[in-house]
Amino acid sequence: MDISIITVNYYTDQLLPGLINSLSSQSGTTECIIVDNSRSIHPDSLPNSPLSIRIIKSKNIGYGRAINIALEQSRTKWVLLINPDARLLPGCLENMANATKLLDTPLLGPRFYWDDNCDFRMPPALGDHPSLYASCCMAQQNKLEASLLDSEWQIHHDYFWKQTSPFQEPFLSGACMLVNTDWFQKANEPVFDEDYFLYYEDTDLCLRIMKHDMMPIVVPSAGAVHYFNQAPDSEEKKQDLMEKSRITYYKKHFGSIPRLPKINWLPAKPIPDLDIAGTPPEFPCNFPLNPLTLELAMNPWFVPFIQTDISPPGLRLPNEVWKRLAPGPYFARIRHPQLGTLKKWRFVKPTI
């Protein structure tokens, strides 16, 4: 089965060689289309590849619109949409292609790791909808609600990573998606809604498929690495774009726009700070138990979290992960599947 590859560049030129190298080793594809929204790619900067690489120069027209323009020029029924900061692991594309022969779905995705060694497991895509929003609001105001939401997410995360056969998931990450373009043509709608300039276009896509009584599929045998959040824009600009897209999304699918409250709940027991002094944090572990996991999150109720295995005497966050981590506050914990959380920390990556 032939598969076209489409990616969008916006000042992420330094990430493209690694992406192309990971794509070149995949079977089933001969074409890669790069939409250059920043007009910053120099052809000589790309590595030699057996892929036929086409570059479409464009002004910054937004992610969804750029993808749709490239789709009009692709030559295959199935198209892989992938971010420059993603890397396919061996056999990823072939395993997703094989899954399309057995399952009736227009959208499939892999499971993601955070690092090249595949030690850190990324969470299921969080998505967005009123019931999740309400749960997160309550978690910010009530310790019991936070504990319940945390418990539900642990079950979801563990289920996600225990599966060995393709399974349904309501939301997929837009970092890497295999799309059946014929299905969208027959449904008379674009792959991405161009009302979203950036963010939420993948969440919207999954919801539109569910409205057709279908579900996206995750293929466990397909693995990818997602470095995550490597776009060059400032955090303030990202938050502004995300809020605009969020408003569009809620108006379209739910009719009203819930307001984001300020966080006013603090844990009953203060979470101890790790003194990291601008270096990768080290998480000591002195629990003679197995299995244990270290989990990292951006909020104290750990929805969602990134997970890795840990054992005595502990673990230091790898330099490659630390360098890519955005400045700001983070939370970490050691958890046992039966005994629950054994230790918890808070740390802050300073702005350089």
C-alpha positions in Angstrom: 0.0 0.0 0.0 1.4 3.4 -1.0 1.3 6.1 1.6 2.2 9.8 1.1 3.8 11.8 3.9 2.9 15.4 4.7 4.5 17.7 7.3 4.4 21.4 7.9 7.5 23.5 8.6 7.3 26.7 10.6 10.9 27.6 11.6 11.6 23.9 12.6 14.2 23.4 9.8 16.6 21.8 12.3 14.1 19.0 13.0 13.5 18.0 9.4 16.6 16.0 8.8 15.9 13.7 11.7 12.3 13.3 10.5 13.2 12.5 7.0 15.8 10.0 8.1 13.2 8.2 10.2 10.7 8.2 7.3 13.3 6.9 4.8 13.6 3.6 6.6 9.9 2.9 6.5 8.4 0.6 3.9 5.3 1.6 1.9 6.0 5.2 1.1 7.9 7.0 -1.7 6.6 10.6 -1.4 7.1 13.3 1.2 5.4 16.7 0.9 6.7 19.6 3.1 4.6 22.7 3.3 7.1 25.5 4.3 5.0 28.0 6.1 8.0 30.0 7.1 9.8 29.9 3.7 12.9 29.0 5.6 13.9 25.6 4.2 17.0 25.5 2.0 16.9 22.3 -0.1 20.6 21.6 0.5 19.9 21.3 4.2 17.8 18.2 3.7 19.5 14.8 3.8 19.7 12.4 0.8 16.7 10.2 0.9 15.0 7.5 -1.3 11.8 9.5 -0.8 10.7 11.9 -3.4 10.6 15.2 -1.4 8.5 18.1 -2.6 8.5 21.5 -0.9 5.5 23.8 -1.2 6.5 27.4 -0.3 3.8 29.2 1.5 3.2 32.2 3.8 2.0 31.3 7.3 -1.5 30.2 6.4 -2.0 28.0 9.5 -1.5 24.3 10.1 -4.8 22.9 9.0 -5.0 24.9 5.8 -1.4 24.0 4.9 -2.2 20.3 5.4 -5.3 20.5 3.2 -3.3 22.2 0.4 -0.7 19.4 0.5 -3.5 16.8 0.5 -4.8 18.2 -2.8 -1.4 17.4 -4.3 -0.9 14.0 -2.8 -1.2 10.9 -5.0 -2.4 8.2 -2.5 -5.5 7.2 -0.7 -3.8 6.9 2.7 -1.7 9.9 3.9 0.5 10.1 7.0 0.3 13.5 8.7 3.3 14.1 10.9 5.0 16.9 12.9 8.6 17.8 12.3 9.3 16.9 16.0 8.1 13.3 15.6 10.1 10.3 14.6 8.8 6.9 13.4 10.2 3.8 15.0 11.1 0.8 12.8 8.0 -0.8 11.3 5.6 1.9 12.5 4.1 2.8 9.1 3.9 -0.9 7.9 2.1 -1.9 11.1 -0.4 1.0 10.8 -0.9 0.1 7.1 -1.6 -3.6 8.0 -4.2 -2.4 10.6 -6.2 -0.6 7.9 -6.9 -3.9 6.2 -8.6 -5.3 9.2 -10.4 -2.2 10.7 -13.1 0.1 9.4 -11.7 3.5 10.4 -10.5 6.6 8.5 -8.0 7.5 11.2 -5.2 5.6 13.0 -2.3 6.6 15.1 0.8 5.1 17.0 1.7 5.2 20.6 4.4 7.7 21.5 7.5 7.9 23.5 9.1 11.1 24.7 12.8 10.2 24.1 14.9 8.4 21.6 15.6 5.5 24.0 11.9 5.0 24.3 12.1 5.0 28.1 9.4 7.6 28.7 5.8 6.7 27.7 3.6 9.5 26.5 0.0 9.6 27.7 -3.2 9.0 25.6 -4.3 12.2 23.8 -6.3 14.2 26.3 -8.8 15.8 23.9 -11.4 18.3 25.2 -15.1 18.1 26.0 -17.5 19.5 28.7 -17.3 16.6 31.0 -13.5 16.6 31.1 -13.6 20.4 31.5 -15.9 20.1 34.4 -13.8 17.4 36.1 -10.7 19.5 35.7 -12.5 22.6 37.2 -13.6 20.5 40.2 -10.1 19.1 40.6 -8.8 22.6 41.0 -11.2 23.3 43.8 -11.6 20.1 45.7 -9.1 17.5 46.9 -11.5 14.6 46.6 -12.4 15.5 43.1 -8.7 15.7 42.2 -8.1 12.3 43.6 -11.0 10.8 41.7 -9.9 12.4 38.4 -6.3 11.2 39.1 -7.5 7.7 39.6 -9.6 7.6 36.5 -6.7 8.9 34.4 -4.3 6.2 35.9 -6.8 3.5 34.7 -6.9 5.1 31.3 -3.2 5.5 31.0 -2.5 1.9 32.2 -5.1 0.5 29.8 -3.6 2.4 26.9 -0.1 1.0 27.4 -1.2 -2.6 28.2 -3.0 -3.2 24.9 -1.3 -5.5 22.3 -4.0 -5.3 19.6 -5.4 -2.2 17.8 -8.0 -0.5 20.0 -10.4 2.4 19.9 -9.5 5.8 21.4 -11.7 8.9 21.3 -8.8 11.2 20.6 -5.5 10.9 18.8 -2.4 13.1 18.8 -2.0 15.2 15.7 1.7 14.7 15.9 1.3 11.5 13.8 -1.9 10.3 12.1 -2.7 8.0 9.2 -5.7 9.3 7.3 -7.9 7.8 4.7 -8.5 10.7 2.3 -11.2 8.8 0.3 -13.4 8.7 3.4 -13.3 12.5 3.8 -14.0 13.0 0.1 -17.1 10.7 0.3 -18.2 12.5 3.5 -17.8 15.8 1.6 -15.6 17.5 4.2 -12.0 18.5 4.5 -9.5 16.5 6.6 -8.9 19.6 8.8 -11.3 22.4 9.5 -9.5 25.6 8.4 -11.3 27.7 11.0 -8.5 26.5 13.4 -5.3 28.4 12.6 -3.3 26.2 15.1 -4.3 23.8 17.8 -7.5 21.8 18.3 -7.7 20.8 14.6 -6.8 17.2 15.6 -9.3 17.2 18.4 -12.0 18.5 16.1 -11.1 15.8 13.5 -11.6 13.0 16.0 -14.9 14.4 17.1 -16.2 14.7 13.5 -15.3 11.0 13.0 -17.2 10.0 16.2 -20.2 11.9 14.8 -20.2 9.3 12.0 -20.4 6.5 14.6 -16.8 5.6 14.1 -13.8 5.8 16.3 -10.1 6.5 15.8 -7.8 3.5 16.3 -4.4 3.2 18.1 -2.0 0.6 16.8 0.2 -0.7 19.7 2.7 -2.3 17.3 3.3 1.1 15.7 5.6 3.3 17.8 6.8 6.9 17.4 8.9 9.4 19.3 7.4 12.8 19.9 9.8 15.4 21.3 6.7 17.6 22.1 6.2 21.3 22.2 9.1 22.3 20.0 7.3 25.1 18.1 9.4 28.3 18.1 6.6 30.7 19.2 6.6 32.2 22.7 4.5 30.5 25.4 2.3 33.6 25.5 1.6 33.4 21.8 0.9 29.6 22.0 -1.6 30.2 24.8 -3.3 32.9 22.8 -3.6 30.7 19.7 -4.8 27.8 21.8 -7.5 29.9 23.5 -8.8 31.2 20.1 -9.0 27.6 18.8 -10.7 26.4 22.0 -13.4 29.0 21.6 -13.9 27.9 18.0 -14.1 24.3 19.0 -16.6 24.7 21.8 -18.9 26.9 19.7 -18.9 24.4 16.9 -19.5 21.2 18.8 -21.1 22.2 22.1 -22.7 25.6 21.5 -21.2 27.3 24.5 -17.8 28.3 25.8 -16.9 27.3 29.3 -14.7 29.8 31.1 -11.4 28.7 32.5 -11.3 29.4 36.3 -8.2 30.3 38.2 -6.6 27.5 40.2 -7.4 28.0 43.8 -6.9 24.5 45.3 -3.7 23.5 47.0 -2.9 20.0 48.2 -3.6 19.4 51.9 0.1 18.4 52.3 2.6 20.8 50.7 4.5 19.1 47.8 8.2 19.3 48.5 10.3 21.3 46.0 13.3 19.7 44.3 16.3 22.1 44.4 17.5 21.5 40.8 19.6 24.7 40.3 19.0 24.7 36.6 20.2 21.2 36.0 18.2 18.0 35.2 16.4 16.9 38.4 17.2 13.7 40.1 14.4 11.6 41.6 15.7 9.4 44.5 14.0 6.1 45.0 14.5 3.9 48.1 11.5 1.7 47.8 12.3 -2.1 47.5 9.2 -2.7 45.4 8.4 -3.8 41.9 7.1 -2.4 39.6 7.5 1.3 40.3 6.9 4.1 37.9 8.1 7.7 37.8 5.4 10.0 36.5 5.7 13.7 35.4 2.9 16.2 34.9 2.1 19.9 34.6 -0.5 19.9 37.3 -0.7 18.4 40.9 -3.5 16.0 39.9 -1.4 14.4 37.2 -3.8 14.6 34.2 -2.1 13.7 31.9 1.3 12.3 32.8 4.4 11.0 31.2 5.7 7.7 32.7 8.9 5.7 32.9 10.0 2.7 35.1 12.1 3.5 38.1 14.0 1.5 40.7 16.5 2.1 43.5 18.6 4.2 43.8 16.6 6.5 41.5 16.7 8.3 38.2 18.0 11.5 36.7 16.0 13.1 33.9 18.0 12.6 30.7 19.7 15.7 29.3 18.0 15.3 25.9 14.6 15.5 27.6 15.6 18.3 29.9 16.9 20.5 27.1 13.6 20.2 25.2 11.4 20.8 28.3 9.8 24.2 28.3 10.4 26.5 31.3 7.8 26.4 34.0 6.6 24.4 37.0 6.2 20.5 36.9 5.2 17.8 39.3 6.6 14.3 39.7 5.7 11.2 41.7 6.7 7.6 42.3 3.8 5.3 42.0 3.1 1.6 42.7 0.1 0.0 40.9 -1.4 -1.4 44.1 0.0 0.9 46.8 -0.5 4.2 44.9 1.7 7.3 45.2 4.7 6.7 47.4 6.5 10.1 46.9 5.8 13.4 45.2 7.8 16.5 44.2 7.4 19.8 42.5 10.2 21.4 40.5 10.6 24.4 38.2 12.7 24.6 35.1 14.0 28.2 35.0 13.9 30.5 32.0 17.3 30.6 30.4 
